[in-house]
Amino acid sequence: MAMKLIILGLLLEGDKHPYEIQQVMHERNMEQYIKMAKGSLYYAVEQLLNKELIEVKKVVTDQSRPDKTIYSITPSGKLAFQQLLKKQIQTETTHFHPMYTAMAFIHLGEEDVIREALSQRIAHTKLQLEMLKRVYNLYGIHAPKGSQAIMENAHELCKVELKWLTKLQDESDQGLFQANNMSSAEKARPYDE
């Protein structure tokens, strides 16, 4: 669904060849915040064409290269875009953090291994936070409001992640993850916001 929404949205901005769609996706760093399978672009273009949501606008012929097919969105495609947009906004999902599995068994881990892993994760998250700032400063200022909102949200999520990791590292430094060091109060601490 996401790839079809992307294609229709980019074609609403103007007619494009699939390679141009791919380039715009790359320029906007969409691979950083939209989950999509490699190779799904051309398949999705074919599906949209078969459903008459897009159409061939023109075919550019060049003797030194393969023909280049330029697509445009149809009136039905514009309607489908609005429906996909609404559906995507309303989609609910459960967040499965990659660390949650490890956290369920962290009390069984060796302290040195846990500290090293957390230190590496914190360093990576700090780099990611800096990268997000750079991307926003380069592209966010001139990006459409929706793209700005994505970048701002990614930045805020990264800050929250860094805060959580730092807290975990502090708890690890205090030996709180070791099963034999946990008091009953620490095992069942209340949640505070």
KEBA-776943 format. One line per 3 residues: number of its first residue (from 1); for each residue x, y, z of N, C-alpha, C, O. Coordinates in Angstrom, 2 decimals, decimal comma, padded with zeros to 5 digits. Each point is the difference from the previous one (the first is absolute). Example, Ala and Ser with C-alpha at 12.3 -4.5 7.8 and 13.67 -1.06 7.14 Angstrom:
2
1 = 013,19 -005,69 007,80 -000,89 001,19 000,00 000,90 001,20 000,00 001,04 -000,02 000,66  -001,39 001,07 -001,38 000,82 001,19 000,06 -000,77 001,09 000,73 000,51 001,11 000,17
***
This chain:
193
1 = 000,82 -001,19 000,00 -000,82 001,19 000,00 000,87 001,26 000,00 -000,30 000,96 -000,71  001,38 -000,97 001,50 000,84 001,19 000,10 000,62 000,36 -001,35 000,03 001,18 -000,37  000,46 -002,18 -000,36 000,64 000,28 -001,29 -001,00 000,60 -000,98 000,35 000,92 -000,74
4 = -001,57 -001,42 000,71 -001,01 000,55 -000,90 -000,31 001,45 000,38 -000,16 000,85 -000,88  000,07 -000,58 002,17 -000,25 001,36 000,46 001,14 000,93 -000,42 -000,24 001,13 -000,44  001,47 -001,60 000,58 001,17 000,80 -000,40 -000,05 000,31 -001,49 000,17 001,15 -000,40
7 = -000,39 -002,16 -000,40 -000,02 000,18 -001,46 -001,10 000,98 -000,40 000,25 000,93 -000,76  -001,45 -001,15 001,28 -001,11 000,89 -000,36 000,28 001,42 000,49 -000,28 000,97 -000,72  000,83 -000,83 001,92 000,31 001,33 000,52 001,04 000,72 -000,83 -000,14 001,19 -000,29
10 = 001,18 -001,91 -000,10 001,05 000,63 -000,81 -000,51 000,32 -001,40 000,43 000,99 -000,60  -001,33 -001,80 000,07 -000,58 000,31 -001,31 -000,99 001,17 000,09 -000,21 000,71 -000,98  -000,38 -000,51 002,16 -000,84 001,19 000,18 000,86 001,26 -000,09 -000,47 001,05 -000,43
13 = 001,73 -001,17 000,84 000,93 001,13 -000,08 000,47 000,25 -001,43 000,47 001,09 -000,31  -000,60 -002,10 -000,57 000,40 000,15 -001,39 000,30 -001,35 -000,63 000,31 -000,97 000,69  -000,43 000,92 -002,01 000,25 -001,24 -000,74 001,45 -000,44 000,18 000,92 000,82 000,04
16 = -000,73 -002,15 000,08 001,35 -000,51 000,24 000,19 -001,39 -000,58 -000,96 -000,75 -000,20  002,21 000,43 -000,06 000,46 -001,33 -000,35 000,29 -000,72 001,33 000,37 000,66 000,96  -000,53 -001,98 -000,88 000,28 -000,70 001,27 001,37 000,31 000,58 000,15 000,08 001,22
19 = 000,85 000,08 -002,07 001,33 000,33 000,52 -000,01 001,37 000,68 000,66 000,20 001,02  -001,42 000,75 -001,59 -000,11 001,33 000,61 -000,71 -000,09 001,35 000,37 000,69 000,95  -001,39 -001,55 -000,86 -000,69 -000,22 001,26 001,00 -000,51 001,04 000,03 000,47 001,14
22 = 000,78 -001,43 -001,56 001,02 -000,57 000,89 000,99 001,08 000,45 000,40 000,03 001,17  000,00 000,85 -002,07 000,94 001,07 000,33 -000,60 000,97 001,02 000,68 000,40 000,95  -001,93 -000,02 -001,15 -000,67 000,92 000,94 -000,11 -000,66 001,37 000,21 000,65 001,02
25 = -000,54 -001,94 -001,00 -000,09 -000,73 001,27 001,36 000,04 000,71 000,06 000,18 001,22  001,00 -000,36 -001,98 001,34 000,03 000,58 000,36 001,41 000,49 000,54 000,16 001,09  -000,85 000,84 -001,91 000,30 001,39 000,38 -000,72 000,40 001,29 000,52 000,78 000,79
28 = -001,72 -001,32 -000,60 -000,79 000,32 001,20 000,26 -000,97 001,15 -000,67 000,05 001,03  001,65 -000,93 -001,21 000,38 -000,96 001,04 -001,16 -000,87 000,46 -000,07 -000,37 001,18  -000,84 000,03 -002,07 -001,17 -000,77 000,38 000,34 -001,38 000,55 -000,75 -000,56 000,79
31 = 001,90 000,02 -001,21 000,38 -001,32 000,50 000,31 000,04 001,49 000,05 -001,05 000,66  000,15 002,25 -000,12 000,28 000,16 001,43 -001,26 -000,08 000,86 000,07 -000,33 001,18  -001,23 000,63 -001,78 -001,20 000,06 000,82 -001,22 -000,72 -000,59 -001,08 000,02 000,59
34 = 001,26 -000,66 -001,72 -001,10 -000,78 -000,58 000,52 -001,41 -000,27 001,01 -000,18 -000,67  -001,72 -000,79 001,19 000,38 -001,39 -000,19 -000,47 -000,44 -001,38 -001,20 000,02 -000,29  002,14 -000,42 -000,56 -000,35 -000,45 -001,35 000,98 -001,07 -000,44 001,19 000,03 000,31
37 = -001,72 -000,97 -001,05 000,82 -001,10 -000,50 000,75 000,46 -001,24 -000,52 000,73 -000,84  001,78 -001,18 000,74 000,78 000,32 -001,20 -000,66 -000,66 -001,21 -000,47 -001,13 000,07  000,45 001,86 -001,16 -000,57 -000,54 -001,22 -001,50 000,13 -000,10 -000,60 -000,42 -000,99
40 = -000,03 001,00 002,01 -001,46 000,09 -000,01 -000,53 001,16 -000,85 -001,18 000,03 -000,33  002,03 000,91 -000,02 -000,42 001,17 -000,76 -000,56 -000,38 -001,36 -001,13 000,37 -000,34  001,89 -001,11 -000,44 -000,44 -000,34 -001,36 -001,23 -000,91 000,01 -000,87 000,11 -000,86
43 = 000,81 -000,99 001,85 -001,17 -000,88 000,14 -001,24 000,84 000,32 -001,07 -000,22 -000,56  001,22 001,19 001,47 -001,12 000,86 000,36 -000,43 000,87 -001,17 -001,20 000,23 -000,19  002,15 000,27 -000,59 -000,33 000,79 -001,20 -000,85 -000,85 -000,94 -001,00 000,47 -000,53
46 = 001,40 -001,70 000,33 -000,75 -000,92 -000,89 -001,42 -000,23 000,53 -000,96 000,01 -000,78  000,83 -000,20 002,08 -001,33 -000,20 000,59 -000,88 001,24 -000,18 -001,17 -000,11 -000,36  001,73 001,28 000,62 -000,75 001,24 -000,15 -000,42 000,22 -001,45 -001,09 000,50 -000,27
49 = 001,97 -000,86 -000,65 -000,30 000,12 -001,43 -001,14 -000,95 -000,37 -000,93 000,40 -000,71  000,98 -001,63 001,18 -001,05 -000,99 -000,29 -001,36 000,42 000,57 -001,04 -000,32 -000,57  001,06 001,03 001,70 -001,24 000,46 000,63 -000,46 001,35 -000,55 -001,00 000,57 000,45
52 = 001,77 -000,05 -001,42 -000,29 001,27 -000,66 000,01 001,18 000,98 -000,75 000,97 -000,15  001,62 -001,07 001,17 000,18 001,10 000,94 001,12 000,93 -000,47 000,09 001,15 000,43  000,75 -001,67 -001,31 000,99 000,80 -000,70 -000,07 -000,38 -001,47 -000,55 -001,04 -000,35
55 = 001,13 001,90 -000,50 000,00 -000,29 -001,43 001,32 000,45 -000,60 000,72 000,82 000,57  -000,43 -001,37 -001,73 001,20 000,40 -000,72 -000,25 001,36 -000,61 -000,93 000,18 -000,79  001,76 000,78 001,16 -000,12 001,35 -000,54 000,74 000,09 -001,33 -000,51 000,54 -000,98
58 = 001,73 -001,08 000,98 000,78 -000,04 -001,23 001,15 -000,97 000,17 000,37 -000,37 001,11  000,17 -000,04 -002,24 001,17 -000,87 -000,02 001,12 000,76 -000,69 -000,12 000,39 -001,16  001,21 -000,19 001,89 001,14 000,74 -000,55 000,96 -001,03 -000,59 000,45 -000,91 000,69
61 = -000,15 001,08 -001,97 000,88 -000,92 -000,70 001,35 000,64 -000,22 000,11 001,14 -000,47  000,92 -001,88 000,82 001,37 000,44 -000,18 000,75 -001,21 -000,55 -000,05 -001,08 000,59  000,74 001,25 -001,70 000,66 -001,14 -000,65 001,08 -000,63 000,88 000,29 -001,19 -000,15
64 = 000,31 001,96 001,04 001,09 -000,53 000,82 -000,48 -000,61 001,32 000,79 -000,58 000,74  -002,09 000,71 -000,45 -000,54 -000,52 001,26 -001,34 -000,67 -000,26 -000,62 000,19 -001,04  000,18 -000,99 002,03 -001,35 -000,58 -000,13 -001,06 001,10 000,06 000,25 001,09 000,53
67 = -001,42 -001,38 -001,08 -001,10 000,97 000,05 -000,33 000,33 001,45 000,11 -000,83 000,90  -000,50 002,08 -000,70 -000,34 000,49 001,34 -001,49 000,35 000,02 -000,44 000,89 -000,72  -000,33 -001,62 001,55 -001,43 000,21 000,08 -000,32 000,98 001,13 000,36 -000,23 001,16
70 = -001,03 001,31 -001,52 -000,40 001,02 000,96 -001,46 -000,24 000,35 -000,84 -000,16 -000,88  000,54 000,14 002,18 -001,35 -000,27 000,48 -000,64 001,25 000,59 000,70 000,89 000,50  -002,03 -000,84 -000,54 -000,76 001,05 000,66 -001,15 -000,66 000,76 -000,38 -001,14 -000,28
73 = -000,15 001,86 001,24 -001,09 -000,53 000,81 -001,33 000,28 -000,71 -000,17 001,06 -000,61  -000,75 -001,98 000,70 -001,32 000,15 -000,61 -000,97 000,57 001,05 000,32 000,06 001,18  -001,50 000,37 -001,63 -001,01 000,45 000,98 -000,33 -001,10 001,03 -000,17 000,29 001,19
76 = 000,08 -001,53 -001,64 -000,23 -001,11 000,93 001,17 -000,14 000,96 -000,18 -000,34 001,18  001,38 000,59 -001,67 001,19 -000,06 000,83 000,00 001,08 001,08 000,45 -000,23 001,12  -000,97 001,40 -001,46 -000,10 001,09 000,98 -000,96 -000,38 001,13 000,26 000,28 001,17
79 = -001,35 -000,91 -001,54 -000,97 -000,47 001,00 000,63 -001,11 000,86 -000,14 000,01 001,22  000,82 -000,95 -001,86 000,66 -001,08 000,72 001,07 000,54 000,95 000,17 -000,51 001,10  000,54 001,56 -001,54 001,00 000,62 000,86 -000,64 000,49 001,29 000,52 -000,24 001,09
82 = -001,65 000,95 -001,22 -000,68 000,53 001,19 -000,44 -001,12 000,94 000,10 000,13 001,22  -000,58 -001,23 -001,79 -000,43 -001,15 000,81 001,19 -000,66 000,69 -000,08 -000,34 001,18  001,19 000,18 -001,90 001,21 -000,59 000,59 000,58 000,91 001,08 000,46 -000,48 001,04
85 = -000,49 001,78 -001,29 000,50 000,96 000,98 -000,79 -000,11 001,30 000,58 -000,07 001,08  -001,91 000,05 -001,19 -000,86 -000,13 001,17 000,27 -001,31 000,73 000,13 -000,02 001,22  -000,04 -001,07 -001,96 000,22 -001,32 000,59 001,35 -000,05 000,72 000,11 -000,56 001,09
88 = 000,92 001,14 -001,70 001,34 -000,01 000,59 000,03 000,82 001,29 000,65 -000,39 000,97  -001,34 001,53 -000,95 -000,06 000,83 001,21 -000,72 -000,74 001,12 000,39 000,11 001,17  -001,42 -000,87 -001,50 -000,80 -000,69 001,01 000,59 -001,35 000,43 -000,48 -000,60 000,96
91 = 001,50 000,13 -001,64 000,58 -001,30 000,33 000,65 000,03 001,37 000,83 000,87 000,29  -001,21 -001,81 000,54 000,59 -000,14 001,32 000,97 -001,17 -000,02 -000,20 -000,98 -000,72  001,23 001,09 001,50 000,99 -001,06 000,05 000,59 -000,10 001,39 000,00 000,98 000,76
94 = 000,50 -002,14 -000,42 000,72 -000,20 001,24 001,47 000,16 -000,29 000,52 -000,52 -000,98  000,15 001,25 001,84 001,43 000,24 -000,19 000,79 -001,16 000,60 -000,10 -000,27 001,20  000,87 -000,42 -002,02 000,86 -001,08 000,46 001,44 000,47 -000,09 000,61 -000,04 -001,07
97 = -000,08 000,50 002,18 001,37 000,48 000,04 000,95 -001,20 -000,05 -000,25 -001,00 000,67  001,32 001,07 -001,44 000,92 -001,14 -000,10 000,65 -000,37 001,34 000,42 -001,14 000,18  -000,34 002,08 000,74 000,63 -000,29 001,29 -000,94 -000,69 000,99 000,47 -000,54 001,00
100 = -001,77 000,53 -001,26 -000,94 -000,56 000,96 000,28 -001,48 000,30 -000,13 -000,44 001,14  000,50 -000,30 -002,14 000,33 -001,41 000,22 001,19 -000,13 000,95 -000,02 -000,82 000,92  001,04 001,61 -001,15 001,18 -000,03 000,88 -000,36 000,45 001,41 000,49 -000,56 000,98
103 = -001,35 001,57 -000,87 -000,37 000,51 001,32 -000,71 -001,06 000,84 000,12 000,00 001,22  -000,85 -000,89 -001,86 -000,71 -001,05 000,74 000,97 -000,96 000,70 -000,37 -000,67 000,95  001,62 000,62 -001,44 000,99 -000,93 000,56 001,27 000,70 000,49 001,01 -000,65 000,26
106 = -001,07 001,97 -000,14 001,21 000,75 000,35 000,55 -000,40 001,37 001,21 000,10 000,24  -002,08 -000,55 000,65 000,45 -000,41 001,33 000,90 -001,24 -000,03 000,65 -000,33 000,99  -000,62 -000,34 -002,13 000,83 -001,19 -000,16 001,33 000,32 -000,69 000,87 -000,86 -000,12
109 = -000,72 002,10 -000,33 001,20 000,38 -000,74 001,17 000,35 000,90 -000,18 000,33 001,17  001,36 -000,41 -001,73 001,21 000,40 000,72 000,10 001,52 000,00 -000,26 000,64 -001,02  000,64 -000,07 002,15 000,03 001,46 000,15 000,86 000,68 -001,06 -000,40 001,02 -000,56
112 = 001,57 -001,57 000,29 000,90 000,61 -000,98 -000,62 000,00 -001,39 000,12 000,98 -000,74  -000,78 -002,07 000,38 -000,64 -000,10 -001,32 -001,12 001,02 -000,11 -000,14 000,67 -001,02  -000,64 -000,56 002,08 -001,13 000,96 -000,01 000,52 001,43 -000,10 -000,50 000,79 -000,80
115 = 001,51 -000,45 001,62 000,54 001,37 -000,04 000,57 000,35 -001,37 -000,23 001,08 -000,52  000,98 -002,02 -000,05 000,60 000,25 -001,32 -001,08 000,19 -001,07 000,08 000,91 -000,82  -001,09 -001,78 000,84 -001,08 000,10 -000,98 -000,76 001,32 000,14 -000,32 000,65 -000,99
118 = 000,04 -000,27 002,23 -000,70 001,27 000,22 000,85 001,19 -000,42 -000,51 000,95 -000,59  001,79 -000,99 000,89 000,90 001,09 -000,41 000,02 000,14 -001,51 -000,05 001,12 -000,53  000,12 -002,24 -000,18 000,01 000,05 -001,46 -001,33 000,53 -000,53 -000,04 000,79 -000,94
121 = -001,04 -001,23 001,56 -001,32 000,44 -000,44 -000,17 001,50 000,25 -000,57 000,70 -000,84  001,06 -000,21 001,97 -000,08 001,43 000,31 000,82 000,80 -001,01 -000,46 001,03 -000,50  001,66 -001,49 000,20 000,85 000,70 -000,98 -000,69 000,06 -001,36 000,00 001,03 -000,66
124 = -000,59 -002,15 000,25 -000,71 -000,04 -001,28 -001,20 000,95 000,01 -000,26 000,69 -000,99  -000,47 -000,66 002,09 -001,18 000,87 000,10 000,40 001,46 -000,03 -000,70 000,83 -000,59  001,82 -000,48 001,22 000,50 001,37 -000,06 000,36 000,40 -001,43 -000,28 001,11 -000,44
127 = 000,92 -002,03 -000,28 000,32 000,26 -001,42 -001,27 000,17 -000,82 -000,09 000,88 -000,86  -000,88 -001,72 001,15 -001,28 000,07 -000,72 -000,68 001,34 000,27 -000,56 000,61 -000,90  000,60 -000,17 002,14 -000,59 001,29 000,37 000,68 001,14 -000,74 -000,67 000,91 -000,49
130 = 001,99 -000,95 000,40 000,75 001,03 -000,75 -000,36 -000,05 -001,48 -000,16 001,05 -000,64  000,05 -002,25 000,09 -000,37 -000,15 -001,41 -001,39 000,59 -000,25 -000,21 000,69 -001,00  -000,72 -000,95 001,90 -001,36 000,54 -000,16 000,01 001,53 000,04 -000,73 000,64 -000,76
133 = 001,55 -000,07 001,62 000,12 001,46 000,05 000,55 000,54 -001,31 -000,51 000,99 -000,54  001,56 -001,65 000,01 000,60 000,46 -001,26 -001,00 -000,11 -001,15 -000,12 000,93 -000,81  -000,59 -002,04 000,74 -000,98 -000,19 -001,07 -001,08 001,06 000,09 -000,40 000,58 -001,02
136 = -000,08 -000,31 002,22 -001,03 001,03 000,16 000,52 001,37 -000,43 -000,68 000,74 -000,70  001,89 -000,41 001,13 000,57 001,31 -000,37 000,25 000,12 -001,50 -000,11 001,09 -000,55  000,44 -002,20 -000,11 000,23 000,04 -001,45 -001,29 000,00 -000,80 -000,15 000,77 -000,95
139 = -000,80 -001,64 001,34 -001,20 -000,21 -000,82 -001,29 000,43 000,66 -000,95 000,40 -000,68  000,90 -000,47 002,00 -001,25 000,23 000,71 -000,55 001,40 -000,13 -001,21 000,20 -000,05  002,09 000,75 -000,01 -000,41 001,40 -000,08 -000,84 000,26 -001,25 -000,94 000,80 000,03
142 = 001,29 -001,47 -001,12 -000,68 000,23 -001,28 -000,99 -001,12 -000,35 -000,65 000,05 -001,04  000,54 -001,04 001,90 -000,87 -001,14 -000,28 -001,46 000,34 000,26 -000,30 000,94 000,73  -000,61 -001,71 -001,34 -001,42 000,19 000,31 -000,25 -000,25 001,49 000,78 -000,70 000,66
145 = -001,83 001,27 -000,13 -000,30 -000,07 001,43 -000,07 -001,45 000,50 000,48 -000,29 001,10  -001,05 -000,60 -001,88 -000,07 -001,41 000,41 001,37 -000,61 000,18 000,23 -000,75 000,95  000,69 001,06 -001,85 001,37 -000,50 000,10 000,71 000,60 001,21 000,78 -000,68 000,67
148 = -001,05 001,94 -000,40 000,57 000,62 001,20 -000,50 -000,71 001,26 000,77 -000,25 000,93  -002,06 -000,07 -000,92 -000,58 -000,69 001,17 000,65 -001,36 000,20 000,25 -000,40 001,14  000,03 -000,32 -002,23 000,67 -001,30 000,10 001,38 000,18 000,62 000,37 -000,73 000,92
151 = 000,39 001,70 -001,43 001,35 000,23 000,51 -000,02 000,41 001,48 000,83 -000,45 000,78  -001,78 001,31 -000,42 -000,11 000,42 001,39 -000,34 -001,18 000,91 000,56 -000,13 001,08  -001,48 -000,73 -001,53 -000,38 -001,17 000,78 001,16 -000,97 000,15 000,23 -000,53 001,08
154 = 000,50 000,30 -002,16 001,17 -000,90 000,06 001,03 000,54 000,99 000,60 -000,76 000,75  -000,41 002,06 -000,75 000,94 000,64 000,91 -000,45 -000,18 001,45 000,80 -000,36 000,86  -002,08 000,59 -000,59 -000,53 -000,15 001,36 000,07 -001,45 000,46 000,36 -000,26 001,15
157 = -000,68 -000,68 -002,02 000,09 -001,42 000,35 001,44 -000,40 000,33 000,25 -000,78 000,91  000,68 001,33 -001,66 001,42 -000,30 000,23 000,45 000,57 001,34 000,78 -000,64 000,71  -001,25 001,82 -000,36 000,33 000,59 001,30 -000,55 -000,86 001,14 000,68 -000,22 001,00
160 = -001,91 -000,25 -001,15 -000,61 -000,87 001,01 000,78 -001,30 000,11 000,24 -000,50 001,10  000,15 -000,04 -002,24 000,80 -001,23 -000,02 001,32 000,20 000,75 000,40 -000,85 000,79  000,25 001,97 -001,03 001,28 000,28 000,66 -000,20 000,12 001,52 000,82 -000,49 000,78
163 = -001,89 001,14 -000,38 -000,30 000,13 001,43 -000,21 -001,38 000,63 000,52 -000,28 001,08  -001,28 -000,58 -001,75 -000,27 -001,35 000,49 001,28 -000,82 000,10 000,25 -000,66 001,00  000,57 000,72 -002,06 001,25 -000,76 000,00 000,94 000,47 001,10 000,67 -000,81 000,65
166 = -000,61 002,12 -000,44 000,86 000,55 001,05 -000,47 -000,48 001,37 000,82 -000,32 000,86  -002,13 000,28 -000,66 -000,56 -000,50 001,26 000,36 -001,48 000,17 000,37 -000,42 001,10  -000,49 -000,35 -002,16 000,36 -001,43 000,07 001,48 -000,16 000,34 000,38 -000,88 000,78
169 = 000,45 001,73 -001,38 001,43 -000,09 000,27 000,29 000,33 001,47 000,82 -000,66 000,63  -001,48 001,68 -000,10 000,17 000,35 001,41 -000,42 -001,16 000,90 000,69 -000,32 000,97  -001,81 -000,31 -001,31 -000,47 -001,14 000,80 000,96 -001,18 -000,12 000,22 -000,73 000,96
172 = 000,34 000,56 -002,14 000,98 -001,07 -000,20 001,25 000,27 000,82 000,54 -000,92 000,62  -000,09 002,17 -000,60 001,18 000,38 000,78 -000,21 -000,26 001,50 000,95 -000,27 000,73  -002,21 000,37 -000,29 -000,33 -000,25 001,41 -000,23 -001,49 000,28 -000,26 -000,39 001,13
175 = 000,35 -000,43 -002,20 -000,20 -001,44 000,17 -001,45 -000,41 000,19 -000,27 -001,10 000,48  -000,65 001,97 -000,86 -001,42 -000,27 000,25 -000,60 -001,09 -000,91 -001,08 -000,51 000,30  001,75 000,16 -001,37 -000,54 -001,02 -000,89 000,37 -001,42 000,44 -000,58 -000,97 -000,50
178 = 001,51 000,85 001,39 000,43 -001,32 000,45 -001,05 -000,56 000,95 -000,38 000,65 000,97  -000,09 -001,85 -001,26 -001,09 -000,63 000,75 000,28 -000,03 001,50 -000,91 000,24 000,79  002,12 -000,53 -000,39 000,30 -000,12 001,42 000,16 001,36 000,68 000,07 000,05 001,23
181 = -000,02 001,04 -001,97 000,14 001,34 000,58 -001,33 000,73 000,09 -000,05 001,12 000,51  -001,02 -001,72 -000,99 -001,29 000,68 -000,06 -000,81 -000,25 001,27 -000,23 -001,15 000,37  -000,19 002,22 000,29 -000,90 -000,13 001,13 -001,41 -000,17 -000,54 -000,25 000,24 -001,18
184 = -000,67 -000,65 002,03 -001,38 -000,19 -000,46 -000,60 001,33 -000,45 -000,84 000,02 -000,90  001,26 001,09 001,50 -000,51 001,32 -000,42 000,50 000,35 -001,39 -000,74 000,60 -000,79  001,99 -000,96 000,47 000,55 000,30 -001,32 -000,60 -000,91 -001,06 -000,15 000,40 -001,15
187 = -000,19 -001,61 001,54 -000,59 -000,93 -000,97 -001,37 000,48 -000,46 -000,38 -000,24 -001,15  -000,35 000,91 002,01 -001,35 000,44 -000,32 -000,16 001,49 000,31 -000,84 000,38 000,81  001,65 000,43 -001,44 -000,09 001,44 000,27 -001,19 000,60 -000,74 -000,35 -000,44 -001,09
190 = -000,28 001,44 001,71 -001,15 000,64 -000,67 000,47 000,86 -001,17 001,12 000,50 -000,02  -002,00 -000,36 -000,93 000,30 000,83 -001,17 -000,28 001,45 000,33 -001,07 000,33 000,52  002,02 000,52 -000,81 -000,22 001,43 000,19 000,28 000,73 -001,29 000,94 -000,32 -000,73
193 = -001,77 001,30 000,46 000,12 000,74 -001,27 000,97 001,07 000,16 000,25 000,74 -000,95
***
